[in-house]
Amino acid sequence: MSAENNHGLKSLDAALSVLNHLASLNGPTTLSEIARAHDMPASKVHRYLASFVSAGLVQQQGRSGRYDLGPAASQMGLAALARNDFVNSASEGLPDLSAETGVTVLLAVWANNGATVVRWERGASPTDTSMGLGTTLPLLNSATGRVFLAWGPPRAIAPARDSQIRRLSRQPDVLQDVEPTKASVAALAERIRQQGFATVEGRFIPGLIAVSAPILDWQGEAQAAITLVGTDPEMMAPECPQVRLLTAYCAEKSVVRAAG
């Protein structure tokens, strides 16, 4: 019995390593690529994937037959993120912040290679947007993404930053306030850090204004971002009451770095 249990655990470990491998990639992959990465027979990897597909943790794409994480994996990830201490602490006052500012407030964390919305509080004047829980916002042309560009863990942010720079270099008009180069993006991140918050006007969703500030851990890195979403361009000004409320709220929820 003991040997069977040990064998079962090893099989589970092997299966979970396949799932973790899919989670580490930036997109779908083939059965042969997964088998090669794990030095396993393709038939064995296929059995694991078939079980994950049945559970909704993995999905197989149409004609290409490539494998990627499925909807159940996304649900599990969001549930885990929602239990994060920073998320719980920051979420408590979102209804009050929304009421005080009069606009929609969202909370996002870094997941799925992007700024992912895990809390959403609609304002007194709801904004017309398709964004919601689980939405992943772009790093360079959303206020929420720019908070992680400026304060996110560099090793986690760099692949998404470089990928978006390459993509946007073919669409230079998308980034109206910065050139799609590493030097220009680095200068943008420094300006955001100096200002203490990030803003974007209608570049992700036309007609909407977004202002976002970080919730920092003891290392000074963003564990979450709080974003105000409205329609008034004056909301982007540093002296705007809504910006002051946002930055004060995020400062209160951040962990102050110990002196020395």
N, C-alpha and C positions, 0 to 999 in steps of 0.2 A: 504493500500500500504506500509505504514511504517513497519507494522508487517511482511509483506512478505519479504521486503528488509532485515529486521533484521534476519529473518529466513534463507534467502539465504546466508547472510554473515556467520552465524553460521555453515551452511553446508559447506561452503568453508573453514572455519577455521578447521573444523573436517577433511575434505579431505586433506588439506595441512599438518595436523598433521601426517596423515598416510604417506605422501610422505617424510616428515622430519624424521620420524621414520626409513624408509628404508635407508635414507641417513646416519643415525647415526650408522648403523650396518656394520660389517666387511664382510658381504656376504648375499646371498639370504636367505629368510625365508618363512614360511608357512602362509596361510590365518589365520589359527587358532591362531598362535602365535601373529600375528598383532592384531587380534580382542581381544585377551586376554590382550595385552599390553595397549590397548585403552579402555577396558571395553565397547566394542561395539558388537552388533550382527554381526556374520560373514557375513550375507546377506548384511548388510549395508556396511561393509568394502569391500565386493566383488564388489559392485556397484562403489565405489570410484576407486578401482583398475582397473576395466574394462574401466573406462573413461581415466585413466592415461595410460593404455596399448594402447588404441586407439590413444592417443596423442604422443605415443613414449616415454613418461616419465618413464614408467615402462615396464618391460618385464617378461614373465612367462617362466620358464625353462621347457623344454621337459617333460620327464616322472615324474620327481619329483613334478612338478607343483608349485615349489617355486617361489617367486616373488623377483625381484631385480630392481635396477634402469636401465632405458633403455637408448638408444643412444641419445635421445633428452635431457635427463637430463645431460648427459656428455657434449653435445654441449652448453647447457645453462651455465653449470659450467665453461667451458673454456672461454666462452664469458665474464662472470662476472670477472674471474681471469684476463683476458686480459685488463680490465678497471682499475685494481688496480694501484694506483699512483706509487708504487715502480716498477711495471712491465712497465708502460709507460715510466718512467724516465730511467730505465735500458735499455729499448729496443732501445732508440734513437741512441745509439752509437754502437750497435752490428755490423752493416755492416763495420764500421771503424775498430773495434776490430778484426773482422775476416780478413780484408784486411791486418792489421798490423801484425797479428800473422801468417797468411797464412793457418789457419786451420778452421774447422767448429766450430761455437759457438752456444751454446744453453742456454736458460734461463728457469729455472724451479721454481715452487712454491710448497708449501706443500698442497696437495689436494688428495682426494681419498685414504687417508692413505698411501701416498707415495709422492716422489718427481716427480711432473708432469710437463712435457715439455709444455710450452706455447708460446715460440718463438724459431725460428730455422734459423740460417744464415749459409749457406754452404760456405766452404772455397774455395780457388783457386784450391786446389786438393781435390775434394769431397771424403769423406770417404764412404766405402761400408757398409752401415748399414740399418737396417729396422726401426730404431728409427725415430720418427717424432712427430708432434704435438699431444698431448694427451697421449704420452707414459709415463707410470709410472715406475720409476726406483727404484730398491731395496735400502733399507736403508743402509745395511751393506756391500754390495759388488758392489757398484757403487760410483764413486767420488762425484757425485751430491747428492746421498743419504747421504753420509758421512758428507757433509756440514751441512745437517739438523740434523744429529746425534750429531754433535758438537755444533751447534748454534741454533737449532730449539727450539720452546717452549716445555719444558720438558713434560708437561701434554699431549700435542698432539703427541709427538714422542714416549713416553713410550710404548703404546700398540703395535705399529708397531715393535719397537725394541724387545720387549719381544716375540712377535709372531715369528719374524725371528730368534731369538736365539734358540727358541724351534725347529723350522724347520731345521735350519742349524746344530743343535747338532746331527741330524741324517745323515748329509752330511758334516762331518768335513773337507773334502778336498776342499770344495768350498771356504772357507775363509783361504787363505794361509798365511796371515800375522797376524792373530788374532784367538784366541780360541773362540768358540761360548758360552761364559759365560758372565754374567753381569759384573763381575769384569774386564775381559779382554777387553770387549767392552767399558767400562767406561774409561779404560786407553788409548784405541785407540782414543776416543773422545778428551781426554785431550792433546794427542800428536798433533792432528789435530789443536786444538785451539792454541797451542804453535807455530806451524809452520805457521798458517795463511791460509792454503789451504789444500785440500785433493787430493790424487792421487789414481788411480787404473790402473793396467796394465793387460788388457785382461781378467778380471774376469767376466765382464758382457757380453762383445762381444769380442771374441778372436781376437787378432791382433791389437786392438785399445788401445790407451793411452788416459786417461782422467785426466784433472786437473780442479778442481773446487774451487771457493772461494765464500764467502757469501756477500750479500748486507744486512747490518744490520740496524735495526731500533734504536730508541733512547734508548731502553732497552737492546741493545746488542744482540737481537735475529734475526735470519735470516728470512727476508721477502722474499728473493729470492736467487737463486744460479746461478752464471754464470759459464759455463763449456766449456773448450776447448777440442775438440776431434780430435786426430791425430793418427799418426802411429810411430812417432819417440820417443823412450824411453828417450832420453835426455830431452824431454819436461817436465819430472817429476822433474828435479833438481831445487832447490830453486833459483840458480843463473841464470837459463835459462831466456833469454830475454822475451820469451812468458809468463812465470810465472810472471815476474815483470810487464809486461803490464796488465795481468789479475788482479793481486792484486791491482795495482794502479787504474784500472778502477772501481773495486768494492769498494775501499775506497772512491773514488770520489762520487759514487752513494749512499753510506751509509749515514745515519743520525748520525752526531757526538753527542755523549752523552754530555749533559750539565754538566759543572763542578759543584761540590758540590751537 
